[in-house]
């Protein structure tokens, strides 16, 4: 698909980002949520939920998807301009990250590493200088449930906190 109109805004190959399994599931689910907002008739949110439930099991997956959606919503309500994302259904785009996606993922990774100053910095860029408090709060809660990011391995430590 060399004539894909979204090709120009894609910068980083997803494979080069070295996301762990949890981060990949989050990115994939988030992209489907974004698609639902831009093209409601696709009902792509159902695919986002299904991805999490398939990969993590029904109980953990549904909580994961719900928390992922809450993070996405907090970011959306804070931003003022359009969030650029790669269409998860486009073979040309889905393997690349936009700058906005990169900032979202960098914020999540920083929170999972306990690097709150780095998280606040990337969140400020992501939210265009507007409030990041709710998004950071939700990411911290999410991170507590899924466990910290282990630098030595890409395998996530997933726990269900009740």
N, CA, C and O of each residue as an XYZ file, in Angstrom:
648
protein
N       0.827     -1.181      0.000
C       0.000      0.000      0.000
C       0.875      1.249      0.000
O       0.859      2.002      0.974
N       1.596      1.478     -1.009
C       2.497      2.624     -1.049
C       1.752      3.944     -1.144
O       2.348      4.990     -0.888
N       0.478      3.941     -1.501
C      -0.277      5.177     -1.597
C      -1.120      5.457     -0.349
O      -2.046      6.266     -0.409
N      -0.828      4.824      0.746
C      -1.562      5.010      1.988
C      -1.387      6.453      2.463
O      -0.252      6.908      2.601
N      -2.477      7.189      2.719
C      -2.366      8.579      3.130
C      -1.766      8.760      4.521
O      -1.251      9.834      4.831
N      -1.821      7.744      5.353
C      -1.267      7.856      6.697
C       0.223      7.609      6.774
O       0.834      7.836      7.819
N       0.806      7.159      5.711
C       2.208      6.781      5.702
C       3.134      7.923      6.128
O       4.140      7.675      6.793
N       2.820      9.154      5.764
C       3.700     10.294      6.022
C       3.855     10.623      7.503
O       4.864     11.216      7.883
N       2.888     10.258      8.360
C       2.989     10.629      9.770
C       3.560      9.514     10.644
O       3.653      9.679     11.860
N       3.933      8.416     10.065
C       4.483      7.305     10.823
C       5.998      7.460     10.903
O       6.654      7.726      9.895
N       6.547      7.295     12.099
C       7.976      7.549     12.256
C       8.795      6.353     12.715
O       9.868      6.101     12.167
N       8.327      5.624     13.688
C       9.119      4.576     14.320
C       8.506      3.204     14.071
O       7.307      3.022     14.282
N       9.299      2.241     13.629
C       8.757      0.876     13.538
C       8.416      0.361     14.944
O       9.201      0.540     15.876
N       7.280     -0.261     15.093
C       6.874     -0.800     16.388
C       7.921     -1.789     16.892
O       8.223     -1.815     18.085
N       8.470     -2.593     16.006
C       9.467     -3.594     16.403
C      10.697     -2.955     17.041
O      11.327     -3.560     17.908
N      11.039     -1.756     16.629
C      12.219     -1.075     17.163
C      11.964     -0.483     18.552
O      12.905     -0.084     19.238
N      10.714     -0.426     18.960
C      10.365      0.178     20.244
C      10.636     -0.743     21.430
O      10.702     -0.276     22.567
N      10.792     -2.035     21.186
C      11.075     -3.021     22.240
C      10.028     -3.024     23.350
O      10.366     -3.073     24.532
N       8.763     -2.973     22.964
C       7.693     -3.050     23.948
C       7.580     -4.481     24.461
O       7.816     -5.436     23.722
N       7.216     -4.618     25.737
C       6.960     -5.959     26.251
C       5.532     -6.369     25.856
O       4.809     -5.600     25.223
N       5.146     -7.569     26.233
C       3.832     -8.090     25.830
C       2.686     -7.202     26.317
O       1.741     -6.941     25.573
N       2.770     -6.745     27.550
C       1.723     -5.900     28.120
C       1.607     -4.603     27.326
O       0.500     -4.166     27.013
N       2.721     -3.994     27.003
C       2.711     -2.735     26.245
C       2.159     -2.937     24.840
O       1.472     -2.062     24.312
N       2.452     -4.077     24.234
C       1.909     -4.360     22.901
C       0.391     -4.544     22.953
O      -0.328     -4.077     22.070
N      -0.086     -5.225     23.990
C      -1.530     -5.397     24.136
C      -2.189     -4.034     24.374
O      -3.236     -3.737     23.800
N      -1.571     -3.215     25.218
C      -2.102     -1.873     25.474
C      -2.164     -1.062     24.181
O      -3.192     -0.455     23.883
N      -1.079     -1.046     23.415
C      -1.047     -0.287     22.163
C      -2.119     -0.773     21.197
O      -2.835      0.032     20.602
N      -2.228     -2.076     21.041
C      -3.199     -2.635     20.110
C      -4.631     -2.298     20.547
O      -5.452     -1.888     19.726
N      -4.921     -2.470     21.828
C      -6.265     -2.144     22.329
C      -6.542     -0.646     22.177
O      -7.621     -0.254     21.733
N      -5.571      0.184     22.545
C      -5.757      1.639     22.449
C      -6.038      2.062     21.009
O      -6.908      2.899     20.765
N      -5.311      1.491     20.064
C      -5.543      1.835     18.659
C      -6.967      1.484     18.231
O      -7.580      2.223     17.462
N      -7.484      0.391     18.711
C      -8.865      0.025     18.373
C      -9.861      0.977     19.040
O     -10.898      1.297     18.459
N      -9.550      1.429     20.253
C     -10.412      2.422     20.890
C     -10.386      3.726     20.087
O     -11.432      4.330     19.845
N      -9.182      4.159     19.673
C      -9.075      5.376     18.862
C      -9.880      5.243     17.572
O     -10.563      6.179     17.155
N      -9.791      4.073     16.948
C     -10.538      3.841     15.713
C     -12.042      3.951     15.959
O     -12.772      4.470     15.115
N     -12.503      3.470     17.095
C     -13.926      3.588     17.431
C     -14.366      5.040     17.557
O     -15.493      5.385     17.203
N     -13.482      5.885     18.057
C     -13.824      7.298     18.190
C     -13.873      7.990     16.835
O     -14.710      8.866     16.616
N     -12.989      7.608     15.931
C     -12.951      8.263     14.621
C     -13.932      7.659     13.627
O     -14.437      8.357     12.748
N     -14.204      6.366     13.762
C     -15.140      5.671     12.877
C     -16.064      4.811     13.741
O     -15.896      3.593     13.804
N     -17.039      5.438     14.408
C     -17.891      4.699     15.351
C     -18.578      3.484     14.745
O     -18.828      2.497     15.437
N     -18.878      3.557     13.467
C     -19.580      2.436     12.827
C     -18.757      1.151     12.817
O     -19.319      0.069     12.644
N     -17.440      1.243     12.997
C     -16.595      0.046     13.020
C     -16.763     -0.746     14.309
O     -16.489     -1.946     14.350
N     -17.213     -0.072     15.358
C     -17.308     -0.677     16.682
C     -16.006     -1.398     17.048
O     -16.014     -2.484     17.628
N     -14.903     -0.763     16.692
C     -13.581     -1.357     16.914
C     -13.250     -1.519     18.391
O     -12.333     -2.266     18.731
N     -13.970     -0.841     19.275
C     -13.740     -1.016     20.703
C     -13.938     -2.475     21.100
O     -13.284     -2.973     22.016
N     -14.852     -3.158     20.399
C     -15.074     -4.573     20.693
C     -13.823     -5.399     20.403
O     -13.513     -6.345     21.127
N     -13.114     -5.037     19.348
C     -11.873     -5.744     19.020
C     -10.817     -5.446     20.078
O     -10.069     -6.340     20.475
N     -10.750     -4.186     20.541
C      -9.806     -3.843     21.611
C     -10.046     -4.670     22.862
O      -9.103     -5.161     23.483
N     -11.305     -4.819     23.226
C     -11.667     -5.640     24.381
C     -11.325     -7.104     24.124
O     -10.772     -7.775     24.995
N     -11.648     -7.594     22.949
C     -11.378     -9.001     22.604
C      -9.895     -9.323     22.623
O      -9.498    -10.400     23.067
N      -9.075     -8.400     22.147
C      -7.625     -8.611     22.143
C      -7.125     -8.842     23.567
O      -6.399     -9.801     23.833
N      -7.519     -7.959     24.473
C      -7.079     -8.084     25.862
C      -7.598     -9.373     26.498
O      -6.858    -10.059     27.202
N      -8.857     -9.701     26.255
C      -9.423    -10.908     26.851
C      -8.803    -12.173     26.277
O      -8.592    -13.145     27.002
N      -8.511    -12.166     24.991
C      -7.879    -13.328     24.351
C      -6.458    -13.529     24.873
O      -6.051    -14.653     25.165
N      -5.719    -12.451     24.985
C      -4.309    -12.558     25.386
C      -4.124    -12.756     26.898
O      -3.147    -13.369     27.330
N      -5.072    -12.232     27.704
C      -4.875    -12.239     29.153
C      -5.913    -13.052     29.918
O      -5.818    -13.200     31.136
N      -6.893    -13.573     29.207
C      -7.985    -14.290     29.866
C      -9.141    -13.348     30.116
O      -8.959    -12.130     30.140
N     -10.340    -13.903     30.304
C     -11.524    -13.056     30.401
C     -11.540    -12.100     31.594
O     -11.918    -10.938     31.441
N     -11.143    -12.559     32.764
C     -11.210    -11.692     33.945
C     -10.152    -10.602     33.897
O     -10.477     -9.419     34.003
N      -8.901    -10.982     33.739
C      -7.811    -10.005     33.705
C      -7.922     -9.137     32.449
O      -7.689     -7.929     32.507
N      -8.274     -9.740     31.325
C      -8.376     -9.003     30.071
C      -9.442     -7.920     30.099
O      -9.241     -6.833     29.556
N     -10.575     -8.211     30.730
C     -11.633     -7.196     30.787
C     -11.224     -6.026     31.676
O     -11.527     -4.876     31.358
N     -10.549     -6.301     32.774
C     -10.051     -5.228     33.645
C      -8.968     -4.434     32.921
O      -8.953     -3.204     32.971
N      -8.072     -5.136     32.254
C      -6.996     -4.495     31.485
C      -7.591     -3.554     30.438
O      -7.161     -2.406     30.325
N      -8.570     -4.026     29.676
C      -9.174     -3.216     28.619
C      -9.900     -2.007     29.207
O      -9.815     -0.906     28.663
N     -10.605     -2.207     30.302
C     -11.322     -1.106     30.939
C     -10.356     -0.034     31.418
O     -10.599      1.157     31.223
N      -9.264     -0.451     32.044
C      -8.279      0.527     32.516
C      -7.563      1.194     31.340
O      -7.260      2.386     31.397
N      -7.296      0.447     30.290
C      -6.669      1.030     29.099
C      -7.568      2.104     28.503
O      -7.094      3.178     28.133
N      -8.859      1.819     28.410
C      -9.811      2.790     27.879
C      -9.876      4.032     28.768
O      -9.966      5.149     28.257
N      -9.834      3.857     30.071
C      -9.860      5.002     30.986
C      -8.641      5.892     30.773
O      -8.757      7.117     30.810
N      -7.473      5.291     30.551
C      -6.253      6.055     30.282
C      -6.408      6.832     28.973
O      -6.094      8.020     28.908
N      -6.889      6.155     27.944
C      -7.102      6.792     26.644
C      -8.073      7.968     26.789
O      -7.831      9.042     26.239
N      -9.151      7.774     27.513
C     -10.137      8.833     27.693
C      -9.545     10.024     28.445
O      -9.795     11.171     28.074
N      -8.775      9.770     29.483
C      -8.158     10.861     30.239
C      -7.230     11.672     29.338
O      -7.209     12.900     29.413
N      -6.468     10.994     28.492
C      -5.583     11.685     27.559
C      -6.404     12.488     26.553
O      -6.083     13.646     26.287
N      -7.448     11.900     25.994
C      -8.287     12.579     24.998
C      -8.920     13.848     25.558
O      -8.961     14.874     24.879
N      -9.409     13.784     26.777
C     -10.080     14.941     27.363
C      -9.100     16.055     27.725
O      -9.496     17.214     27.849
N      -7.837     15.714     27.892
C      -6.835     16.726     28.220
C      -6.286     17.427     26.980
O      -6.010     18.626     27.020
N      -6.127     16.695     25.887
C      -5.599     17.271     24.644
C      -6.610     18.201     23.990
O      -7.815     18.090     24.217
N      -6.107     19.114     23.182
C      -6.996     20.009     22.441
C      -6.969     19.722     20.938
O      -7.927     20.036     20.232
N      -5.900     19.142     20.454
C      -5.799     18.889     19.015
C      -5.953     17.393     18.721
O      -6.058     16.575     19.635
N      -5.964     17.064     17.460
C      -6.157     15.693     17.002
C      -4.995     14.804     17.435
O      -3.831     15.192     17.340
N      -5.325     13.624     17.905
C      -4.329     12.608     18.244
C      -4.132     11.744     17.005
O      -5.088     11.160     16.495
N      -2.904     11.662     16.521
C      -2.607     10.847     15.342
C      -2.212      9.440     15.790
O      -1.318      9.262     16.617
N      -2.896      8.452     15.227
C      -2.606      7.060     15.559
C      -2.557      6.243     14.283
O      -3.096      6.634     13.248
N      -1.908      5.116     14.380
C      -1.840      4.192     13.249
C      -3.079      3.313     13.256
O      -3.455      2.751     14.285
N      -3.704      3.203     12.097
C      -4.893      2.382     11.962
C      -4.495      0.913     12.147
O      -3.680      0.395     11.384
N      -5.062      0.239     13.151
C      -4.689     -1.154     13.400
C      -5.133     -2.100     12.286
O      -4.678     -3.242     12.223
N      -6.017     -1.633     11.410
C      -6.505     -2.464     10.305
C      -5.741     -2.228      9.009
O      -5.983     -2.920      8.019
N      -4.821     -1.263      8.996
C      -4.073     -0.937      7.777
C      -2.721     -1.653      7.783
O      -1.896     -1.398      8.660
N      -2.485     -2.541      6.824
C      -1.215     -3.267      6.799
C      -0.003     -2.360      6.608
O       1.106     -2.718      7.003
N      -0.201     -1.209      6.018
C       0.884     -0.254      5.805
C       1.240      0.483      7.099
O       2.407      0.793      7.338
N       0.254      0.756      7.914
C       0.429      1.631      9.082
C       0.640      0.916     10.412
O       1.369      1.415     11.269
N       0.020     -0.234     10.594
C      -0.031     -0.837     11.927
C       1.323     -1.215     12.516
O       1.435     -1.409     13.726
N       2.342     -1.320     11.685
C       3.672     -1.675     12.185
C       4.537     -0.456     12.481
O       5.735     -0.582     12.734
N       3.921      0.728     12.446
C       4.657      1.964     12.720
C       3.958      2.759     13.812
O       2.740      2.681     13.975
N       4.744      3.521     14.553
C       4.223      4.385     15.615
C       4.199      5.829     15.136
O       5.109      6.276     14.439
N       3.165      6.546     15.511
C       3.165      7.986     15.296
C       3.895      8.628     16.480
O       4.155      7.970     17.487
N       4.213      9.885     16.353
C       4.854     10.604     17.459
C       3.923     10.634     18.675
O       4.378     10.498     19.811
N       2.640     10.811     18.439
C       1.692     10.846     19.550
C       1.619      9.493     20.261
O       1.595      9.436     21.491
N       1.584      8.424     19.499
C       1.586      7.085     20.106
C       2.872      6.864     20.896
O       2.850      6.294     21.987
N       3.980      7.316     20.343
C       5.274      7.164     21.018
C       5.251      7.865     22.367
O       5.736      7.321     23.360
N       4.685      9.082     22.411
C       4.591      9.807     23.685
C       3.688      9.088     24.675
O       3.995      9.029     25.866
N       2.578      8.542     24.196
C       1.681      7.785     25.070
C       2.401      6.573     25.654
O       2.331      6.318     26.856
N       3.081      5.842     24.805
C       3.782      4.646     25.258
C       4.969      4.996     26.157
O       5.215      4.305     27.146
N       5.700      6.052     25.829
C       6.822      6.474     26.678
C       6.341      6.873     28.067
O       7.023      6.623     29.060
N       5.165      7.494     28.135
C       4.600      7.851     29.435
C       4.278      6.597     30.233
O       4.617      6.499     31.412
N       3.624      5.641     29.588
C       3.288      4.386     30.270
C       4.548      3.654     30.726
O       4.601      3.168     31.855
N       5.543      3.569     29.879
C       6.785      2.876     30.231
C       7.480      3.573     31.404
O       7.979      2.913     32.315
N       7.512      4.904     31.378
C       8.143      5.646     32.480
C       7.419      5.370     33.798
O       8.064      5.182     34.830
N       6.092      5.345     33.770
C       5.326      5.043     34.980
C       5.648      3.635     35.456
O       5.861      3.424     36.650
N       5.688      2.677     34.552
C       5.982      1.287     34.932
C       7.382      1.135     35.506
O       7.624      0.245     36.321
N       8.301      1.991     35.092
C       9.671      1.963     35.614
C       9.813      2.755     36.912
O      10.859      2.709     37.559
N       8.766      3.477     37.289
C       8.839      4.312     38.483
C       9.512      5.639     38.226
O       9.865      6.340     39.174
N       9.697      6.001     36.979
C      10.334      7.258     36.594
C       9.244      8.319     36.419
O       8.844      8.639     35.300
N       8.775      8.854     37.542
C       7.635      9.757     37.485
C       7.992     11.102     36.854
O       7.137     11.717     36.216
N       9.214     11.571     37.011
C       9.570     12.840     36.360
C       9.572     12.666     34.841
O       9.125     13.557     34.119
N      10.071     11.530     34.350
C      10.024     11.244     32.916
C       8.595     11.077     32.427
O       8.255     11.507     31.325
N       7.757     10.450     33.248
C       6.350     10.263     32.890
C       5.652     11.610     32.772
O       4.900     11.840     31.826
N       5.896     12.496     33.721
C       5.262     13.814     33.675
C       5.732     14.608     32.462
O       4.942     15.328     31.851
N       7.000     14.486     32.110
C       7.532     15.213     30.952
C       6.865     14.755     29.658
O       6.386     15.584     28.884
N       6.828     13.445     29.413
C       6.214     12.963     28.171
C       4.699     13.169     28.187
O       4.096     13.407     27.140
N       4.083     13.081     29.359
C       2.644     13.331     29.460
C       2.321     14.788     29.136
O       1.305     15.065     28.498
N       3.161     15.713     29.561
C       2.945     17.130     29.241
C       3.004     17.353     27.733
O       2.207     18.114     27.184
N       3.952     16.686     27.060
C       4.015     16.808     25.600
C       2.766     16.187     24.975
O       2.164     16.765     24.070
N       2.390     15.038     25.453
C       1.228     14.324     24.927
C      -0.052     15.137     25.106
O      -0.892     15.192     24.207
N      -0.193     15.762     26.261
C      -1.414     16.519     26.582
C      -1.277     18.005     26.258
O      -2.118     18.813     26.652
N      -0.231     18.351     25.550
C      -0.036     19.709     25.039
C      -0.029     20.764     26.138
O      -0.559     21.861     25.963
N       0.575     20.423     27.269
C       0.686     21.360     28.372
C      -0.540     21.437     29.267
O      -0.541     22.191     30.240
N      -1.568     20.686     28.965
C      -2.779     20.673     29.782
C      -2.627     19.640     30.894
O      -1.625     18.927     30.947
N      -3.586     19.558     31.753
C      -3.514     18.691     32.928
C      -3.237     17.231     32.564
O      -3.861     16.664     31.667
N      -2.301     16.653     33.275
C      -1.954     15.241     33.091
C      -2.273     14.421     34.337
O      -2.050     13.210     34.361
N      -2.789     15.074     35.363
C      -2.976     14.417     36.661
C      -3.807     13.142     36.581
O      -3.403     12.105     37.107
N      -4.955     13.211     35.932
C      -5.834     12.043     35.879
C      -5.192     10.915     35.084
O      -5.253      9.756     35.496
N      -4.577     11.239     33.949
C      -3.943     10.205     33.131
C      -2.803      9.534     33.905
O      -2.693      8.307     33.904
N      -1.963     10.324     34.558
C      -0.850      9.762     35.341
C      -1.393      8.910     36.486
O      -0.870      7.827     36.750
N      -2.432      9.383     37.166
C      -3.043      8.614     38.249
C      -3.525      7.256     37.731
O      -3.261      6.219     38.340
N      -4.236      7.278     36.600
C      -4.750      6.033     36.025
C      -3.621      5.107     35.575
O      -3.719      3.890     35.729
N      -2.559      5.673     35.024
C      -1.411      4.853     34.609
C      -0.714      4.231     35.810
O      -0.247      3.095     35.735
N      -0.639      4.963     36.918
C      -0.024      4.399     38.129
C      -0.840      3.231     38.654
O      -0.284      2.199     39.030
N      -2.158      3.391     38.682
C      -3.033      2.310     39.124
C      -2.899      1.105     38.197
O      -2.802     -0.035     38.653
N      -2.895      1.367     36.906
C      -2.727      0.326     35.893
C      -1.396     -0.396     36.116
O      -1.339     -1.626     36.102
N      -0.336      0.371     36.319
C       0.996     -0.193     36.520
C       1.070     -1.054     37.784
O       1.739     -2.087     37.801
N       0.384     -0.625     38.831
C       0.358     -1.415     40.062
C      -0.310     -2.764     39.827
O       0.081     -3.766     40.425
N      -1.301     -2.789     38.970
C      -1.989     -4.043     38.671
C      -1.164     -4.964     37.777
O      -1.156     -6.178     37.980
N      -0.472     -4.398     36.791
C       0.244     -5.246     35.832
C       1.684     -5.500     36.219
O       2.331     -6.379     35.650
N       2.199     -4.748     37.176
C       3.556     -4.946     37.635
C       4.530     -4.041     36.919
O       4.232     -3.500     35.854
N       5.707     -3.880     37.519
C       6.711     -2.991     36.936
C       7.294     -3.577     35.652
O       7.163     -4.768     35.367
N       7.919     -2.725     34.915
C       8.582     -3.160     33.692
C       9.962     -3.676     34.066
O      10.753     -2.959     34.680
N      10.251     -4.912     33.697
C      11.531     -5.540     33.980
C      12.476     -5.253     32.831
O      12.214     -5.652     31.696
N      13.568     -4.567     33.110
C      14.531     -4.194     32.071
C      15.247     -5.398     31.455
O      15.746     -5.315     30.333
N      15.301     -6.511     32.180
C      16.048     -7.669     31.698
C      15.229     -8.574     30.795
O      15.778     -9.415     30.084
N      13.927     -8.402     30.823
C      13.065     -9.301     30.088
C      11.891     -8.533     29.497
O      11.483     -7.498     30.025
N      11.359     -9.040     28.412
C      10.162     -8.425     27.850
C       8.913     -9.143     28.344
O       7.807     -8.815     27.916
N       9.070    -10.110     29.233
C       7.920    -10.817     29.795
C       7.310     -9.979     30.913
O       8.015     -9.618     31.856
N       6.037     -9.665     30.835
C       5.401     -8.874     31.876
C       5.109     -9.714     33.115
O       4.967    -10.935     33.044
N       5.025     -9.028     34.244
C       4.596     -9.668     35.482
C       3.165     -9.215     35.692
O       2.937     -8.077     36.101
N       2.215    -10.059     35.427
C       0.816     -9.675     35.502
C       0.178    -10.232     36.752
O       0.206    -11.439     36.991
N      -0.394     -9.355     37.547
C      -1.133     -9.766     38.723
C      -2.481     -9.080     38.698
O      -2.620     -7.979     38.165
N      -3.450     -9.719     39.263
C      -4.775     -9.124     39.372
C      -4.976     -8.695     40.806
O      -5.106     -9.532     41.699
N      -5.004     -7.397     41.030
C      -5.199     -6.859     42.364
C      -6.692     -6.656     42.560
O      -7.358     -6.025     41.739
N      -7.191     -7.177     43.616
C      -8.643     -7.069     43.883
C      -8.927     -5.924     44.824
O     -10.085     -5.678     45.164
